[in-house]
Amino acid sequence: MPQRVRRRFREKARAFDDLYEDQRPLVRLLRPGLFRRRRLAADTVRAYGAPRVLDVGCGSGRIGEFALDTGASRYVGVDFSEPMIELAAARLERFGPRAELIVGDFLEAPLDGPFDVVLALGLFDYLAQPHLFSRRMFELCADGGCVVGSFPAWSLIKGPIRKLRYEWIGNCPIFNYTRRELQLMFGASGFDRVQVLSPGRSGFLLRAYRA
Ligand SMILES: C[S@@+](CC[C@H](N)C(=O)[O-])C[C@H]1O[C@@H](n2cnc3c(N)ncnc32)[C@H](O)[C@@H]1O
């Protein structure tokens, strides 16, 4: 299963990265979540001052760039798509040793924590065993730290379109979440406070805090 996700993001790295630049009104209308989640990440980093940030499924470094510009003292991005990491390396080069990038599966990659802010944006969409990821995020999260995540929800219009696009046409599994599932999963992983925000009809943003 992760192989299909990995293949997708090896093939589509550039196309995904370009979404952030796409000024076409229709694209921006269909992708409000992309910008909302980046804003939440930057706001959270700013609230911590100069946090150590782990970005799980960092992609092409678009959110990493914001986190570093906003003041992260250390940024580690991990992603199992090599082309994504190459794009991220070019984008984050100007930050020097504050930015580290690791190619690998998050569940297996050697990661030297703890981190004050753990980002998981656009990641849980593709995870067949999400509880393993929330558990490892808890282990890597510092006391007083938090996870910032985004999660798709089933919606009558976007739900079937995403299934068709990703699973049937793109051969890439895709998963949805409910507010209750998120609270249970992050609570069971050890987080003390789970704040689920639902800014749009088709997904949730979450902040889960470790006391
Ligand atoms: C939709 S992209 C989001 C990228 C970035 N977080 C953003 O919001 O711009 C999802 C990324 O998660 C990565 N990914 C998915 N499962 C992963 C895993 N198990 N370990 C590491 N990276 C993973 C993919 O390769 C892809 O680059």
The ligand as an SDF file (V2000), in Angstrom:
LIG
                    3D

 27 29  0  0  0  0  0  0  0  0999 V2000
    0.1190   15.8100   -0.4280 C   0  0  0  0  0  0  0  0  0  0  0  0
    1.8450   15.7730   -0.0930 S   0  0  0  0  0  0  0  0  0  0  0  0
    1.9410   17.0600    1.1390 C   0  0  0  0  0  0  0  0  0  0  0  0
    3.2940   17.7250    1.2000 C   0  0  0  0  0  0  0  0  0  0  0  0
    3.4240   18.8610    2.2090 C   0  0  0  0  0  0  0  0  0  0  0  0
    3.1710   18.4090    3.5630 N   0  0  0  0  0  0  0  0  0  0  0  0
    2.5040   19.9860    1.8720 C   0  0  0  0  0  0  0  0  0  0  0  0
    1.4480   20.0990    2.5080 O   0  0  0  0  0  0  0  0  0  0  0  0
    2.8300   20.7720    0.9520 O   0  0  0  0  0  0  0  0  0  0  0  0
    2.0130   14.2920    0.9200 C   0  0  0  0  0  0  0  0  0  0  0  0
    3.4590   13.8560    1.0940 C   0  0  0  0  0  0  0  0  0  0  0  0
    3.5330   12.8230    2.0750 O   0  0  0  0  0  0  0  0  0  0  0  0
    4.5410   11.9180    1.6840 C   0  0  0  0  0  0  0  0  0  0  0  0
    4.3220   10.6430    2.4030 N   0  0  0  0  0  0  0  0  0  0  0  0
    3.2120    9.8610    2.3920 C   0  0  0  0  0  0  0  0  0  0  0  0
    3.3740    8.7860    3.1990 N   0  0  0  0  0  0  0  0  0  0  0  0
    4.6190    8.9040    3.7420 C   0  0  0  0  0  0  0  0  0  0  0  0
    5.3690    8.1020    4.6430 C   0  0  0  0  0  0  0  0  0  0  0  0
    4.8810    6.9520    5.1470 N   0  0  0  0  0  0  0  0  0  0  0  0
    6.6080    8.5050    5.0070 N   0  0  0  0  0  0  0  0  0  0  0  0
    7.1340    9.6510    4.4730 C   0  0  0  0  0  0  0  0  0  0  0  0
    6.4710   10.4560    3.6010 N   0  0  0  0  0  0  0  0  0  0  0  0
    5.2190   10.0720    3.2420 C   0  0  0  0  0  0  0  0  0  0  0  0
    4.3990   11.8470    0.1700 C   0  0  0  0  0  0  0  0  0  0  0  0
    5.5520   11.3600   -0.4680 O   0  0  0  0  0  0  0  0  0  0  0  0
    4.0700   13.3010   -0.1690 C   0  0  0  0  0  0  0  0  0  0  0  0
    5.2270   14.0250   -0.5110 O   0  0  0  0  0  0  0  0  0  0  0  0
  1  2  1  0
  2  3  1  0
  2 10  1  0
  3  4  1  0
  4  5  1  0
  5  6  1  0
  5  7  1  0
  7  8  2  0
  7  9  1  0
 10 11  1  0
 11 12  1  0
 11 26  1  0
 12 13  1  0
 13 14  1  0
 13 24  1  0
 14 15  1  0
 14 23  1  0
 15 16  2  0
 16 17  1  0
 17 18  1  0
 17 23  2  0
 18 19  1  0
 18 20  2  0
 20 21  1  0
 21 22  2  0
 22 23  1  0
 24 25  1  0
 24 26  1  0
 26 27  1  0
M  CHG  2   2   1   9  -1
M  END
$$$$
